[in-house]
Amino acid sequence: MEIQTEKVAQKQAERKKIRLFFFNFGKLILDATKLVFASLVLGSVIRGSISPSTLLVIGIIASWIGAIIGLIAVTIFEEK
């Protein structure tokens, strides 16, 4: 009986590590999204070396995609 209990506890600990990994990965994606927004969108306004409208659209799209993926990951894998 003890061996079976240990296996169950080990599997639960493993699942917790995987959930924690994806939770932190989601937070990382959200942080990267902030950097993408700052560098592409705000950088295009300040510098203007590449077509600002193209860079602005690409930056906004990349930020939205990253934000959605990050929020989904954080929501799914947060500790309950």
C-alpha positions as CSV (number, residue, x, y, z in Angstrom):
1,M,0.0,0.0,0.0
2,E,2.8,2.4,0.8
3,I,4.5,1.9,-2.5
4,Q,1.3,2.8,-4.3
5,T,0.9,5.9,-2.2
6,E,4.4,6.9,-2.9
7,K,3.9,6.6,-6.7
8,V,0.7,8.7,-6.5
9,A,2.6,11.4,-4.5
10,Q,5.4,11.3,-7.0
11,K,3.1,11.7,-9.9
12,Q,1.3,14.6,-8.2
13,A,4.7,16.3,-7.5
14,E,5.6,15.8,-11.2
15,R,2.4,17.3,-12.4
16,K,2.9,20.3,-10.1
17,K,6.3,20.9,-11.5
18,I,4.9,20.8,-15.1
19,R,2.1,23.2,-14.2
20,L,4.6,25.5,-12.5
21,F,6.8,25.4,-15.6
22,F,4.0,26.4,-17.9
23,F,2.7,29.1,-15.5
24,N,6.2,30.7,-15.4
25,F,6.5,30.2,-19.2
26,G,3.2,32.1,-19.6
27,K,4.5,35.0,-17.4
28,L,7.7,35.0,-19.6
29,I,5.6,35.3,-22.7
30,L,3.7,38.3,-21.2
31,D,7.0,40.0,-20.3
32,A,8.3,39.4,-23.8
33,T,5.1,40.9,-25.2
34,K,5.8,44.1,-23.2
35,L,9.3,44.2,-24.7
36,V,8.0,43.7,-28.2
37,F,5.4,46.4,-27.8
38,A,8.0,48.8,-26.4
39,S,10.7,48.1,-29.0
40,L,8.6,47.8,-32.1
41,V,5.7,50.2,-31.5
42,L,7.3,52.9,-29.5
43,G,10.6,52.5,-31.3
44,S,8.9,53.1,-34.7
45,V,7.4,56.3,-33.4
46,I,10.7,57.6,-32.1
47,R,13.1,56.4,-34.9
48,G,11.1,56.1,-38.0
49,S,13.8,54.2,-39.9
50,I,11.4,51.6,-41.3
51,S,7.9,52.5,-42.5
52,P,6.2,53.5,-39.2
53,S,2.8,52.2,-40.2
54,T,4.1,48.7,-41.2
55,L,6.2,48.5,-38.0
56,L,3.3,49.7,-35.9
57,V,0.9,47.1,-37.3
58,I,3.5,44.3,-36.9
59,G,4.2,45.4,-33.3
60,I,0.6,45.5,-32.3
61,I,-0.2,42.1,-33.9
62,A,2.8,40.5,-32.2
63,S,1.9,42.1,-28.9
64,W,-1.7,40.9,-29.1
65,I,-0.7,37.3,-30.0
66,G,1.9,37.2,-27.2
67,A,-0.6,38.6,-24.7
68,I,-3.3,36.1,-25.6
69,I,-0.9,33.1,-25.4
70,G,0.6,34.3,-22.2
71,L,-2.7,35.0,-20.5
72,I,-4.1,31.7,-21.5
73,A,-1.0,29.9,-20.2
74,V,-1.0,31.8,-16.9
75,T,-4.8,31.2,-16.5
76,I,-4.6,27.5,-17.2
77,F,-1.5,26.7,-15.2
78,E,-1.9,28.9,-12.1
79,E,-1.9,27.3,-8.7
80,K,-5.3,26.5,-7.4
